[in-house]
Amino acid sequence: MKVDQYAKAGIPFYWRIEQAATGIPIVYTYVLDPATKAYRDGEMFTGTVEATAPFSITVDLGVM
């Protein structure tokens, strides 16, 4: 699975985007735990992404 490859490569952040039944995407974020080399759950966004890591960003998912 690609996620395992990302973790093995040391990529610190991973976002997964799914299309909800409402038509507005849902964004799931994951953060790499360097000790276990596995991702832990981060935040989930619907409507608007207001993330601070890996950089500060605001995205209105309703206009995508």
N, C-alpha and C positions, 0 to 999 in steps of 0.2 A: 504494500500500500504506500502511496506517495507520502502520507503523513510520517510514516516511520523513516522514510528516506530523508525528509526534511529534518527530523529530530536528530538522526544520525549525523547529518551534515552540520548540526549546530545552529540551525536557523532559529533565532530566539522567539519569533512571533509567527503565528499562523492564523489566518482568518478564513472562515468558511461561510459562504453566502448561499442561502436557499431561498427559493421563491415560495412565499406563503400563499395560502388559499385566497387571501385578501388582494393579492397582486403586488403587495409591497414586500420587498426582500427583508429577510432576517439575517443579521450578521452575528456569527458566533466567533469569539476571539479565544485564542489559546496562547499560553506562555510556556516556553521550554524551561523545565526544571533541570539545571545543569548537573545536579547530583544523580538523577535517575535517567537522564537523556530521554525523558518522556514529557509530553505536553500536559499541562493542567488547565482546567477550565478557567477562562478569563471572564469577559463580560459578554452579554447578549444585547443587541440593539435592534429595535424596530422603529420605524418612523425617521429618526435622526441618529446618526453615529456621532458621538462626541467622545472621541478617544484621545488619550494623552500619550499612549505608548504604541508603537515605537516612536511616534511623533504626534504632535497635536494636530488634530484634524476634525472638522465638522462636515458631515455629508447628509443632505436631505435625501433619504432613500425613496421618497415618494416621487421624485422627479427623474429617477433613473429609468 
